[in-house]
Amino acid sequence: MREKTDEARIVESKPAPLPVKGSMVAASAVAYVMVEKFQMYSPLYRLEQYWKSRGVDLNRNTDTTCFTAV
């Protein structure tokens, strides 16, 4: 039986694998772009404008690369 203490035990986990090999794009960003593109029918130029308004400089080639890599 373990002794009870007031100390917190911190456990580090391994980072989740990236969805696009060789890229720093997060899974949530890929999911967002795919939902906007294929479910909401947003054109890539509009998604490009969305990311640019939030300070992320992406071009349509990057978006397209994410689709084909996933």
JOFENSUL-V528532 format. One record per residue. RES is the residue in one letter. PHI is phi in radians with two decimals (* if undefined). OMEGA is omega as a letter, one per 40 degrees, with the letter a starting at -180 (999 if undefined). Layout:
# JOFENSUL-V528532
res=[RES;RES]
phi=[PHI;PHI]
omega=[OMEGA;OMEGA]
This chain:
# JOFENSUL-V528532
res=[M;R;E;K;T;D;E;A;R;I;V;E;S;K;P;A;P;L;P;V;K;G;S;M;V;A;A;S;A;V;A;Y;V;M;V;E;K;F;Q;M;Y;S;P;L;Y;R;L;E;Q;Y;W;K;S;R;G;V;D;L;N;R;N;T;D;T;T;C;F;T;A;V]
phi=[*;-1.40;-1.42;-1.40;-2.36;-1.55;-1.41;-1.47;-1.78;-1.78;-2.07;-1.62;-1.87;-1.27;-1.17;-1.16;-1.14;-1.35;-1.24;-2.04;-1.05;1.42;-2.21;-1.75;-1.21;-1.47;-1.05;-1.15;-1.20;-1.12;-1.09;-1.06;-1.10;-1.18;-1.14;-1.08;-1.29;-1.69;-1.73;-1.69;1.03;-1.39;-1.21;-1.09;-1.13;-1.25;-1.15;-1.06;-1.13;-1.03;-1.14;-1.10;-1.15;-1.80;1.49;-1.87;-1.59;-2.08;-1.98;-1.12;-1.09;-1.15;-1.05;-1.10;-1.08;-1.08;-1.12;-1.29;-1.37;-1.56]
omega=[a;i;a;i;i;a;i;i;a;i;i;i;i;i;i;i;i;a;a;a;i;a;i;a;a;i;a;i;i;i;i;a;a;i;i;a;a;i;a;i;i;i;a;i;i;i;i;i;i;a;i;i;i;i;i;a;i;i;a;i;i;i;a;i;i;a;a;a;a;999]
